[in-house]
């Protein structure tokens, strides 16, 4: 959630600070158009994954980007005080929302992660996103690889008839040198193994620990970028 908030903050700032060019408003329009298309095409079983649905996130970001850039661009071109005040207020509101999202993400990260794991197979976009995160951060699950037992297909209970029982997604597996074809069954039965045994074939560390390690390693960079993105918004607010 912290990385998502940072990404959204960066995108909104880049498109609002350059809003004197009418072309920039097209970014929000295109993003909104593709997001609506994704939302319509997704199966109805995904509707209860609202908070973790990438299409919903794209729709919200697209609407906000288009509204803010429209107010800033037209307000500057027409010297419309009302639109400029709306633009200024929107920047302040977005900044406060970012803070709220970061705080909520910190306190409710476990709930969001659990929901994402539970609905891993229900949404292809969510599945691809989680696979990307696990491969990039070299992690598996949220706290550990056994978290995948929350998922209906990977659940490790005896009553589970799935062929993926006690397995983990292939994105948890350590790459095999020289392998050209991805082995999607490399994580089968891993949840029944001890930590040291599982470490031979997958990344046993949870993504929560990996995220903390990444932030600690890049703490200065994260702080500098966050401050660099926040200060211009405050300066714009004071000037308007």
C-alpha contacts under 8 A as a table, 3 or more apart, distances in Angstrom:
res1	aa1	res2	aa2	distance
1	X	4	X	4.94
1	X	5	X	6.03
1	X	101	X	7.69
1	X	102	X	6.77
1	X	105	X	5.18
1	X	106	X	7.56
1	X	109	X	7.05
2	X	5	X	5.18
2	X	6	X	6.19
2	X	102	X	5.69
2	X	105	X	6.65
2	X	106	X	7.62
3	X	6	X	5.04
3	X	7	X	6.14
4	X	7	X	5.10
4	X	8	X	6.19
5	X	8	X	5.23
5	X	9	X	6.02
5	X	98	X	6.20
5	X	101	X	6.76
5	X	102	X	6.43
6	X	9	X	5.07
6	X	10	X	6.19
6	X	226	X	7.44
7	X	10	X	5.19
7	X	11	X	6.27
8	X	11	X	5.15
8	X	12	X	6.11
8	X	61	X	7.35
9	X	12	X	5.33
9	X	13	X	6.13
9	X	95	X	7.91
9	X	98	X	7.01
9	X	229	X	7.57
10	X	13	X	5.24
10	X	14	X	6.19
10	X	229	X	6.81
11	X	14	X	5.31
11	X	15	X	6.38
12	X	15	X	5.38
12	X	16	X	6.04
12	X	65	X	6.03
13	X	16	X	5.20
13	X	17	X	5.85
13	X	229	X	6.96
13	X	233	X	7.59
14	X	17	X	5.61
14	X	18	X	6.43
15	X	18	X	5.43
15	X	19	X	6.12
15	X	24	X	6.39
15	X	25	X	7.96
15	X	65	X	7.06
15	X	69	X	6.67
16	X	19	X	4.96
16	X	65	X	7.45
16	X	68	X	6.50
16	X	69	X	5.25
16	X	72	X	7.11
17	X	20	X	7.92
18	X	21	X	6.49
18	X	24	X	7.13
19	X	22	X	6.85
19	X	24	X	6.06
19	X	25	X	7.34
19	X	69	X	5.15
19	X	70	X	7.48
19	X	72	X	5.77
19	X	73	X	4.95
20	X	72	X	6.95
20	X	73	X	4.73
20	X	74	X	7.97
20	X	76	X	6.68
20	X	77	X	7.41
21	X	24	X	5.84
21	X	25	X	7.97
21	X	73	X	6.61
22	X	25	X	5.80
22	X	26	X	7.72
22	X	73	X	6.41
23	X	26	X	5.62
23	X	27	X	7.72
24	X	27	X	5.64
24	X	28	X	7.74
24	X	69	X	7.13
25	X	28	X	5.68
25	X	29	X	6.64
25	X	65	X	7.74
25	X	66	X	5.62
25	X	69	X	5.69
25	X	70	X	6.18
26	X	29	X	4.86
26	X	30	X	6.01
26	X	66	X	7.63
27	X	30	X	5.32
27	X	31	X	6.10
27	X	62	X	7.91
27	X	65	X	7.89
27	X	66	X	7.42
28	X	31	X	5.12
28	X	32	X	5.94
28	X	61	X	7.88
28	X	62	X	4.65
28	X	63	X	6.58
28	X	64	X	7.80
28	X	65	X	5.23
28	X	66	X	4.43
29	X	32	X	5.16
29	X	33	X	6.08
29	X	62	X	6.76
29	X	63	X	7.86
29	X	66	X	6.31
30	X	33	X	5.06
30	X	34	X	6.27
30	X	62	X	7.93
31	X	34	X	5.42
31	X	35	X	6.05
31	X	58	X	6.80
31	X	59	X	7.33
31	X	62	X	5.28
32	X	35	X	5.05
32	X	36	X	6.13
32	X	58	X	6.81
32	X	59	X	5.25
32	X	61	X	7.88
32	X	62	X	4.62
32	X	63	X	6.36
33	X	36	X	5.34
33	X	37	X	6.37
34	X	37	X	5.01
34	X	38	X	6.23
35	X	38	X	5.07
35	X	39	X	6.17
35	X	55	X	5.19
35	X	56	X	7.15
35	X	58	X	5.42
35	X	59	X	5.19
35	X	62	X	7.91
36	X	39	X	5.04
36	X	40	X	6.18
36	X	55	X	7.27
36	X	59	X	6.49
37	X	40	X	5.27
37	X	41	X	6.19
38	X	41	X	5.21
38	X	42	X	6.19
38	X	55	X	5.79
39	X	42	X	5.42
39	X	55	X	5.47
39	X	56	X	6.90
42	X	46	X	6.89
42	X	123	X	7.36
43	X	46	X	5.91
43	X	47	X	7.86
43	X	123	X	7.96
44	X	47	X	5.56
45	X	48	X	7.05
45	X	122	X	6.60
46	X	49	X	5.38
46	X	50	X	7.51
46	X	53	X	7.76
46	X	119	X	7.84
46	X	122	X	5.89
46	X	123	X	6.11
47	X	50	X	5.90
49	X	52	X	5.54
49	X	53	X	5.71
49	X	115	X	7.48
49	X	116	X	7.85
49	X	119	X	7.00
50	X	53	X	5.25
50	X	56	X	6.68
51	X	56	X	7.63
51	X	57	X	7.92
51	X	112	X	7.86
52	X	56	X	7.95
52	X	57	X	7.80
52	X	112	X	7.23
52	X	115	X	7.52
52	X	116	X	6.29
52	X	126	X	7.34
53	X	56	X	5.39
53	X	57	X	6.50
53	X	123	X	7.61
53	X	125	X	7.65
53	X	126	X	6.44
54	X	57	X	5.01
54	X	58	X	6.15
54	X	125	X	6.44
54	X	126	X	6.41
55	X	58	X	5.07
55	X	59	X	6.22
55	X	125	X	7.89
56	X	59	X	5.05
56	X	60	X	6.28
57	X	60	X	5.25
57	X	61	X	6.15
58	X	61	X	5.14
58	X	62	X	5.85
59	X	62	X	5.09
59	X	63	X	6.13
60	X	63	X	5.29
60	X	64	X	6.23
61	X	64	X	5.22
61	X	65	X	6.00
62	X	65	X	5.18
62	X	66	X	6.09
63	X	66	X	5.29
63	X	67	X	6.13
64	X	67	X	5.23
64	X	68	X	6.12
65	X	68	X	5.39
65	X	69	X	6.02
66	X	69	X	5.35
66	X	70	X	5.89
67	X	70	X	5.20
67	X	71	X	6.26
68	X	71	X	5.29
68	X	72	X	6.16
68	X	87	X	5.86
68	X	90	X	6.56
68	X	91	X	7.71
69	X	72	X	5.09
69	X	73	X	5.81
69	X	87	X	7.89
70	X	73	X	5.24
70	X	74	X	5.92
70	X	75	X	7.94
71	X	74	X	5.56
71	X	75	X	5.57
71	X	83	X	5.20
71	X	84	X	6.54
71	X	86	X	6.75
71	X	87	X	5.42
72	X	75	X	5.18
72	X	76	X	6.00
72	X	83	X	6.87
72	X	84	X	6.00
72	X	87	X	5.35
73	X	76	X	5.32
73	X	77	X	6.22
74	X	77	X	5.09
74	X	78	X	5.87
74	X	79	X	7.78
74	X	80	X	7.55
74	X	83	X	7.39
75	X	78	X	5.39
75	X	79	X	5.26
75	X	80	X	4.64
75	X	81	X	6.78
75	X	82	X	7.58
75	X	83	X	4.88
75	X	84	X	5.11
76	X	79	X	4.99
76	X	80	X	6.85
76	X	84	X	6.98
77	X	80	X	7.88
79	X	84	X	7.79
80	X	83	X	5.51
80	X	84	X	6.28
81	X	84	X	5.04
81	X	85	X	6.05
82	X	85	X	5.15
82	X	86	X	6.18
83	X	86	X	4.90
83	X	87	X	6.04
84	X	87	X	4.87
84	X	88	X	6.13
84	X	240	X	7.24
85	X	88	X	4.97
85	X	89	X	6.01
85	X	240	X	7.10
86	X	89	X	5.04
86	X	90	X	5.96
87	X	90	X	5.11
87	X	91	X	6.34
88	X	91	X	5.27
88	X	92	X	6.46
88	X	236	X	7.27
88	X	237	X	5.41
88	X	240	X	6.54
89	X	92	X	5.14
89	X	93	X	6.10
89	X	237	X	7.75
90	X	93	X	4.95
90	X	94	X	5.96
91	X	94	X	5.16
91	X	95	X	6.12
91	X	233	X	6.55
91	X	237	X	7.40
92	X	95	X	5.12
92	X	96	X	6.31
92	X	233	X	7.54
92	X	234	X	7.69
92	X	237	X	7.20
93	X	96	X	5.14
93	X	97	X	6.10
94	X	97	X	4.94
94	X	98	X	6.14
95	X	98	X	5.14
95	X	99	X	6.51
95	X	230	X	7.62
95	X	233	X	7.92
96	X	99	X	5.10
96	X	100	X	6.25
97	X	100	X	4.94
97	X	101	X	6.03
98	X	101	X	5.09
98	X	102	X	6.12
99	X	102	X	5.14
99	X	103	X	6.22
100	X	103	X	5.12
100	X	104	X	6.03
101	X	104	X	5.08
101	X	105	X	5.78
102	X	105	X	5.02
102	X	106	X	6.19
103	X	106	X	5.13
103	X	107	X	6.42
104	X	107	X	5.22
104	X	108	X	5.65
104	X	109	X	7.55
105	X	108	X	5.27
105	X	109	X	4.96
106	X	109	X	5.57
107	X	110	X	7.86
108	X	111	X	5.38
108	X	112	X	6.48
109	X	112	X	5.16
109	X	113	X	6.04
110	X	113	X	5.12
110	X	114	X	6.03
110	X	142	X	7.64
111	X	114	X	5.13
111	X	115	X	6.17
112	X	115	X	5.17
112	X	116	X	6.19
113	X	116	X	5.06
113	X	117	X	6.24
113	X	142	X	6.42
114	X	117	X	5.16
114	X	118	X	6.11
114	X	142	X	7.78
114	X	150	X	7.29
115	X	118	X	5.09
115	X	119	X	6.25
116	X	119	X	5.35
116	X	120	X	5.90
116	X	126	X	7.39
117	X	120	X	5.02
117	X	141	X	7.72
117	X	147	X	7.93
117	X	148	X	6.59
117	X	150	X	6.76
117	X	151	X	5.98
118	X	121	X	7.92
118	X	150	X	5.78
118	X	151	X	4.43
118	X	152	X	6.88
119	X	122	X	5.09
119	X	123	X	6.80
119	X	151	X	7.13
120	X	123	X	6.35
120	X	124	X	7.80
120	X	126	X	6.43
120	X	127	X	5.20
120	X	130	X	7.92
120	X	151	X	7.31
121	X	124	X	6.90
121	X	127	X	6.47
123	X	126	X	5.27
123	X	127	X	6.11
124	X	127	X	4.91
124	X	128	X	6.12
125	X	128	X	5.22
125	X	129	X	6.18
126	X	129	X	5.04
126	X	130	X	6.16
127	X	130	X	5.27
127	X	131	X	6.12
128	X	131	X	5.08
128	X	132	X	6.09
129	X	132	X	5.13
129	X	133	X	6.29
130	X	133	X	5.07
130	X	134	X	6.15
131	X	134	X	5.22
131	X	135	X	6.14
131	X	169	X	7.71
131	X	171	X	5.20
131	X	172	X	7.89
132	X	135	X	5.25
132	X	136	X	6.00
132	X	171	X	7.49
133	X	136	X	5.20
133	X	137	X	5.89
133	X	138	X	7.89
133	X	139	X	7.97
134	X	137	X	5.38
134	X	138	X	5.37
134	X	139	X	4.93
134	X	140	X	5.86
134	X	141	X	7.87
134	X	171	X	5.96
134	X	172	X	6.17
134	X	207	X	6.98
135	X	138	X	4.98
135	X	139	X	6.90
135	X	171	X	5.51
135	X	172	X	6.70
137	X	207	X	6.94
137	X	210	X	6.33
137	X	211	X	7.54
138	X	172	X	7.15
138	X	174	X	7.98
138	X	203	X	5.87
138	X	205	X	7.89
138	X	207	X	7.84
138	X	210	X	7.81
139	X	172	X	6.32
139	X	203	X	5.09
139	X	204	X	6.41
139	X	205	X	5.21
139	X	206	X	5.27
139	X	207	X	5.00
139	X	210	X	6.78
140	X	144	X	6.17
140	X	145	X	4.89
140	X	168	X	8.00
140	X	171	X	7.86
140	X	172	X	5.11
140	X	202	X	7.75
140	X	203	X	5.83
140	X	204	X	5.86
140	X	205	X	6.04
140	X	206	X	5.13
140	X	207	X	6.08
141	X	144	X	5.21
141	X	145	X	4.81
141	X	146	X	7.03
141	X	147	X	5.34
141	X	148	X	6.09
141	X	205	X	7.88
141	X	206	X	5.20
141	X	207	X	6.09
142	X	145	X	7.50
142	X	147	X	6.53
142	X	206	X	4.72
142	X	207	X	4.91
142	X	208	X	5.40
143	X	147	X	6.78
143	X	205	X	7.23
143	X	206	X	4.24
143	X	207	X	6.54
143	X	208	X	5.94
143	X	209	X	7.16
144	X	147	X	5.80
144	X	204	X	6.12
144	X	205	X	5.52
144	X	206	X	4.18
144	X	207	X	7.66
145	X	148	X	6.20
145	X	168	X	7.20
145	X	191	X	7.00
145	X	203	X	7.86
145	X	204	X	5.50
145	X	205	X	6.96
145	X	206	X	6.44
146	X	149	X	5.81
146	X	191	X	5.62
147	X	150	X	5.88
148	X	151	X	5.58
148	X	154	X	6.00
148	X	155	X	6.91
148	X	167	X	7.74
148	X	168	X	6.22
149	X	152	X	7.41
149	X	154	X	5.31
149	X	155	X	3.98
149	X	156	X	5.68
149	X	166	X	6.85
149	X	191	X	7.90
150	X	154	X	7.34
150	X	155	X	6.01
151	X	154	X	5.31
151	X	155	X	5.60
152	X	155	X	5.35
152	X	160	X	7.89
153	X	160	X	7.57
153	X	162	X	5.71
153	X	163	X	7.88
153	X	164	X	5.89
153	X	165	X	6.22
154	X	162	X	7.49
154	X	164	X	5.39
154	X	165	X	4.69
154	X	166	X	5.26
154	X	167	X	5.37
154	X	168	X	6.54
155	X	160	X	6.56
155	X	165	X	5.62
155	X	166	X	5.84
155	X	167	X	7.95
156	X	160	X	6.94
156	X	165	X	5.43
156	X	166	X	4.40
156	X	167	X	7.92
156	X	191	X	7.37
157	X	160	X	5.66
157	X	165	X	7.77
157	X	166	X	7.95
158	X	161	X	7.81
160	X	165	X	6.48
161	X	165	X	7.23
162	X	165	X	5.37
164	X	167	X	5.25
164	X	168	X	7.82
164	X	188	X	6.41
164	X	189	X	7.92
165	X	188	X	7.54
165	X	189	X	7.08
166	X	188	X	6.61
166	X	189	X	4.90
166	X	190	X	6.37
166	X	191	X	5.01
166	X	192	X	6.47
167	X	187	X	5.25
167	X	188	X	4.10
167	X	189	X	4.78
167	X	190	X	5.50
167	X	191	X	6.02
168	X	172	X	6.72
168	X	187	X	4.92
168	X	188	X	6.41
168	X	189	X	7.82
168	X	190	X	6.73
168	X	191	X	7.30
169	X	172	X	5.80
169	X	173	X	7.71
169	X	184	X	7.42
169	X	187	X	6.12
170	X	173	X	5.43
170	X	183	X	7.08
170	X	184	X	4.99
170	X	185	X	6.58
170	X	186	X	6.02
170	X	187	X	5.74
172	X	187	X	7.18
172	X	202	X	5.32
172	X	203	X	5.65
172	X	204	X	7.90
173	X	186	X	6.46
173	X	187	X	6.35
173	X	201	X	5.75
173	X	202	X	3.96
173	X	203	X	6.20
174	X	201	X	5.72
174	X	202	X	4.96
174	X	203	X	6.33
175	X	179	X	7.61
176	X	179	X	5.51
179	X	182	X	7.17
183	X	186	X	5.59
184	X	187	X	7.43
185	X	188	X	5.55
186	X	201	X	7.57
187	X	190	X	5.59
187	X	201	X	7.62
187	X	202	X	7.21
189	X	192	X	5.80
189	X	193	X	7.35
190	X	193	X	5.34
190	X	198	X	6.03
191	X	194	X	7.83
191	X	198	X	7.87
193	X	197	X	5.90
193	X	198	X	5.67
194	X	197	X	5.32
194	X	198	X	6.00
195	X	198	X	5.15
195	X	199	X	6.04
195	X	204	X	6.74
196	X	199	X	5.09
196	X	200	X	7.05
197	X	200	X	5.68
197	X	201	X	7.81
198	X	201	X	5.75
198	X	202	X	5.95
198	X	203	X	7.77
198	X	204	X	6.55
199	X	202	X	5.40
199	X	203	X	6.04
199	X	204	X	5.71
205	X	209	X	7.01
205	X	210	X	7.27
206	X	209	X	5.66
206	X	210	X	6.58
207	X	210	X	4.87
207	X	211	X	5.97
208	X	211	X	5.18
208	X	212	X	6.35
209	X	212	X	5.15
209	X	213	X	6.18
210	X	213	X	5.01
210	X	214	X	6.11
211	X	214	X	5.05
211	X	215	X	6.19
212	X	215	X	5.17
212	X	216	X	6.13
213	X	216	X	5.14
213	X	217	X	6.12
214	X	217	X	5.10
214	X	218	X	6.12
215	X	218	X	5.10
215	X	219	X	5.25
215	X	222	X	7.28
216	X	219	X	4.96
218	X	221	X	5.29
218	X	222	X	6.09
219	X	222	X	5.18
219	X	223	X	6.06
220	X	223	X	5.19
220	X	224	X	6.05
221	X	224	X	5.14
221	X	225	X	6.10
222	X	225	X	5.29
222	X	226	X	6.02
223	X	226	X	5.17
223	X	227	X	6.06
224	X	227	X	5.20
224	X	228	X	5.92
225	X	228	X	4.89
225	X	229	X	6.09
226	X	229	X	5.24
226	X	230	X	6.12
227	X	230	X	5.08
227	X	231	X	6.00
228	X	231	X	5.67
228	X	232	X	7.04
229	X	232	X	6.17
229	X	233	X	7.07
230	X	233	X	5.46
230	X	234	X	6.48
231	X	234	X	5.10
231	X	235	X	6.13
232	X	235	X	4.92
232	X	236	X	6.04
233	X	236	X	5.14
233	X	237	X	6.20
234	X	237	X	5.04
234	X	238	X	6.30
235	X	238	X	5.11
235	X	239	X	6.19
236	X	239	X	5.13
236	X	240	X	6.14
237	X	240	X	5.31
